Amino acid sequence: MNHTRRLTLGALVGSALLFAAAINGHAEDKKITLGFAQVGAESAWRTANTVSVKQAAKDAGINLKFSDAQQKQENQIKAIRSYIAQKVDVIAFSPVVESGWEPVLTEAKNAKIPVILTDRNIDVKDQSLYVTMIGSDFLEEGRRGGRWLEERYKNDKGPINIVELQGTVGSAPANDRHAGLMEVIKNDPKFKIIASQSGDFTLAGGKQVMEAFAKTYGKQINVVYAHNDDMALGAIQAMEEAGLKPGTDISVVSFDATKGGFEAMIAGKINVDVECSPLLGPQLMTAVKEVVAGKQLPKRITTEETVFPMSVAAQVLPQRKY
């Protein structure tokens, strides 16, 4: 009888230990859930960014809830509120514009859900509303485009007439790529921006704006300063249809350094492409894991980037991932 009782007791203890181990294992296996609110799919750059985020989440074993805002701030705010309601572990988003985020991010803060910005920054008084921002230095990108122009036209007395195809109005890259250019050329009177309009970072938008510029200014244009490759490619179509020669008669400065941009450089139609890498997924997932683990992150994590003149395009293109 005692022997039987000992066996039963042993079995119970064993079962309890197994149950505890299973509970503990489940806790360890609990996946981090990340809510990611993407700007949209307005460009080849953004598509590559989305692929990078989705693949990196899969590789890192992170449960990703993904939404596409179709370039509308109200859609992003709805998505963030939805993630708060679902009690995700971390929220990340690439903001459509810089301002207007305080109310929804205060809701996330009150729900104790950390927020990470990717690709674009926001303008908020309370910096504690987000943990970190991962992405490019758009102001420095603009300076790089401006420095290339200074070098290109250093022996030219001018005037050098620039038409600017701006990105989405109010977005960080549009604001900063313009400001970076102005910072470099402001003290050089030969450079003049004769027209500036938003093409919303899209190929169709770039083409439409450039058609209007070509009609108004024609051969007076010396430089097209396009805030991304998609708009530059649209502008190239419009220039060629108007009988203008991009890359020869008109210098084309572009941003992102996508495969499409490289192909246009090889064809002699974009003169320089300032890199802006969309492959932010792995950096984001590392940050998500560190935030959940309670680690302190720097407020700004900048991606390493460079500038590609037309002369290196053919050599570099085979290594491009986007």
Sequence and secondary structure as in RCSB ss.txt:
>XXXX:A:sequence
MNHTRRLTLGALVGSALLFAAAINGHAEDKKITLGFAQVGAESAWRTANTVSVKQAAKDAGINLKFSDAQQKQEN
QIKAIRSYIAQKVDVIAFSPVVESGWEPVLTEAKNAKIPVILTDRNIDVKDQSLYVTMIGSDFLEEGRRGGRWLE
ERYKNDKGPINIVELQGTVGSAPANDRHAGLMEVIKNDPKFKIIASQSGDFTLAGGKQVMEAFAKTYGKQINVVY
AHNDDMALGAIQAMEEAGLKPGTDISVVSFDATKGGFEAMIAGKINVDVECSPLLGPQLMTAVKEVVAGKQLPKR
ITTEETVFPMSVAAQVLPQRKY
>XXXX:A:secstr
 HHHHHHHHHHHHHHHHHHHHHHHHHHHH   EEEEEE  S SHHHHHHHHHHHHHHHHHT EEEEEE TT HHH
HHHHHHHHHHTT SEEEE  SSSSS HHHHHHHHHTT  EEEESS    S GGG SEEEE  HHHHHHHHHHHHH
HHTTT  S EEEEEEE STT HHHHHHHHHHHHHHTT TTEEEEEEEE TT HHHHHHHHHHHHHHHGGG  EEE
ESSHHHHHHHHHHHHHTT  BTTTBEEEEEE  HHHHHHHHTT  SEEEE     HHHHHHHHHHHHTT    SE
EE    EEEGGGHHHHGGG   
